């Protein structure tokens, strides 16, 4: 894993709770930083299906992320409106690929959150 910089996205391990199993599930994702928030795109490659981690996060928005400097507890949500437009611009070069999907790709904001346990 590597940390994001203003010029380059980083990688993180997102751990969610499975919507059907209730078990922890992890995925490695790219991210950008937006102030204290982490921003990623809900893509399953360019396939139409939503990624399992995003479906899990919609049912159970509390999650954790592992970054090079440690673990953070977060709460996930989809960006909308002007916020989505602004955050989409962070992902240079993906505009040309977005039409491959029949639905809009969610921009996911992971906000700092206190672990509820």
LUMKE-982524 format. One record per residue (C-alpha): residue number from 1; residue in one letter; x, y, z. Coordinates in Angstrom, 3 decimals. Layout:
! LUMKE-982524
(atom NUM a (X Y Z))
...
This chain:
! LUMKE-982524
(atom 1 x (0.000 0.000 0.000))
(atom 2 x (1.112 3.538 -0.608))
(atom 3 x (-0.072 6.927 0.554))
(atom 4 x (-1.910 9.312 -1.762))
(atom 5 x (-0.204 12.542 -2.795))
(atom 6 x (-1.771 15.590 -4.462))
(atom 7 x (-0.545 14.239 -7.824))
(atom 8 x (-1.231 10.505 -7.382))
(atom 9 x (-3.852 8.259 -5.830))
(atom 10 x (-2.875 5.906 -3.018))
(atom 11 x (-4.036 2.440 -2.001))
(atom 12 x (-5.894 1.324 1.100))
(atom 13 x (-7.474 -1.811 2.496))
(atom 14 x (-11.179 -1.207 3.184))
(atom 15 x (-12.871 -3.604 5.602))
(atom 16 x (-16.658 -3.705 5.565))
(atom 17 x (-19.291 -5.948 7.140))
(atom 18 x (-20.868 -8.379 4.678))
(atom 19 x (-24.498 -7.527 4.046))
(atom 20 x (-25.564 -11.193 3.986))
(atom 21 x (-22.960 -12.922 6.153))
(atom 22 x (-22.253 -10.277 8.780))
(atom 23 x (-18.562 -11.222 8.451))
(atom 24 x (-15.728 -8.807 7.778))
(atom 25 x (-14.750 -8.463 4.122))
(atom 26 x (-11.710 -6.591 2.787))
(atom 27 x (-10.830 -5.057 -0.558))
(atom 28 x (-7.800 -3.103 -1.761))
(atom 29 x (-8.885 0.187 -3.349))
(atom 30 x (-7.388 3.335 -4.775))
(atom 31 x (-8.159 6.582 -2.983))
(atom 32 x (-7.568 10.318 -2.931))
(atom 33 x (-7.649 12.562 0.112))
(atom 34 x (-10.150 15.398 0.425))
(atom 35 x (-9.350 17.131 3.700))
(atom 36 x (-9.933 14.530 6.428))
(atom 37 x (-11.986 12.336 4.067))
(atom 38 x (-10.869 9.536 1.782))
(atom 39 x (-12.498 9.350 -1.649))
(atom 40 x (-12.790 6.289 -3.898))
(atom 41 x (-14.897 5.156 -6.853))
(atom 42 x (-17.370 2.266 -6.629))
(atom 43 x (-16.197 0.275 -9.619))
(atom 44 x (-15.915 -3.403 -10.356))
(atom 45 x (-13.391 -2.857 -13.089))
(atom 46 x (-15.569 -1.435 -15.850))
(atom 47 x (-18.182 -4.162 -15.409))
(atom 48 x (-21.773 -3.094 -14.816))
(atom 49 x (-22.177 -4.877 -11.495))
(atom 50 x (-21.609 -2.824 -8.351))
(atom 51 x (-18.614 -4.023 -6.313))
(atom 52 x (-19.501 -6.133 -3.263))
(atom 53 x (-17.676 -3.748 -0.918))
(atom 54 x (-19.957 -0.881 -2.042))
(atom 55 x (-23.110 -2.968 -1.575))
(atom 56 x (-21.840 -3.927 1.892))
(atom 57 x (-21.045 -0.304 2.748))
(atom 58 x (-24.533 0.811 1.724))
(atom 59 x (-26.063 -1.671 4.193))
(atom 60 x (-23.452 -1.145 6.935))
(atom 61 x (-21.775 2.264 6.453))
(atom 62 x (-19.348 1.906 9.391))
(atom 63 x (-16.055 0.425 8.208))
(atom 64 x (-12.306 0.666 8.680))
(atom 65 x (-9.440 1.471 6.353))
(atom 66 x (-5.845 0.405 6.664))
(atom 67 x (-3.380 2.971 5.357))
(atom 68 x (0.428 2.994 5.406))
(atom 69 x (0.336 5.041 8.638))
(atom 70 x (-2.304 2.962 10.461))
(atom 71 x (-5.983 2.115 10.682))
(atom 72 x (-8.885 4.577 10.662))
(atom 73 x (-12.550 4.063 11.389))
(atom 74 x (-14.786 5.600 8.749))
(atom 75 x (-18.395 5.956 7.690))
(atom 76 x (-19.120 5.692 3.977))
(atom 77 x (-21.613 7.552 1.833))
(atom 78 x (-22.131 8.435 -1.811))
(atom 79 x (-21.264 11.961 -2.927))
(atom 80 x (-24.018 13.829 -4.750))
(atom 81 x (-24.512 17.012 -6.745))
(atom 82 x (-21.702 19.553 -6.839))
(atom 83 x (-19.647 17.520 -4.370))
(atom 84 x (-19.750 14.504 -6.695))
(atom 85 x (-18.733 16.641 -9.677))
(atom 86 x (-15.794 18.120 -7.749))
(atom 87 x (-14.612 14.740 -6.437))
(atom 88 x (-15.022 12.989 -9.826))
(atom 89 x (-12.434 15.438 -11.190))
(atom 90 x (-9.819 13.903 -8.837))
(atom 91 x (-9.898 10.729 -10.935))
(atom 92 x (-7.988 11.983 -13.992))
(atom 93 x (-8.450 9.932 -17.124))
(atom 94 x (-11.494 7.838 -16.213))
(atom 95 x (-14.065 9.963 -18.032))
(atom 96 x (-13.431 8.076 -21.262))
(atom 97 x (-14.160 4.742 -19.610))
(atom 98 x (-17.272 5.701 -17.621))
(atom 99 x (-19.635 5.232 -20.617))
(atom 100 x (-18.782 1.503 -20.563))
(atom 101 x (-21.111 1.211 -17.572))
(atom 102 x (-24.879 1.516 -17.902))
(atom 103 x (-25.135 3.326 -14.552))
(atom 104 x (-23.413 6.262 -12.955))
(atom 105 x (-20.320 5.288 -10.978))
(atom 106 x (-20.716 6.236 -7.322))
(atom 107 x (-18.064 8.448 -5.772))
(atom 108 x (-17.680 7.138 -2.224))
(atom 109 x (-16.674 9.451 0.607))
(atom 110 x (-15.193 7.789 3.701))
(atom 111 x (-15.509 10.226 6.592))
(atom 112 x (-13.649 9.817 9.905))
(atom 113 x (-15.882 8.119 12.431))
(atom 114 x (-15.527 6.864 15.985))
(atom 115 x (-15.588 3.056 16.219))
(atom 116 x (-19.036 2.231 17.630))
(atom 117 x (-17.761 -0.828 19.503))
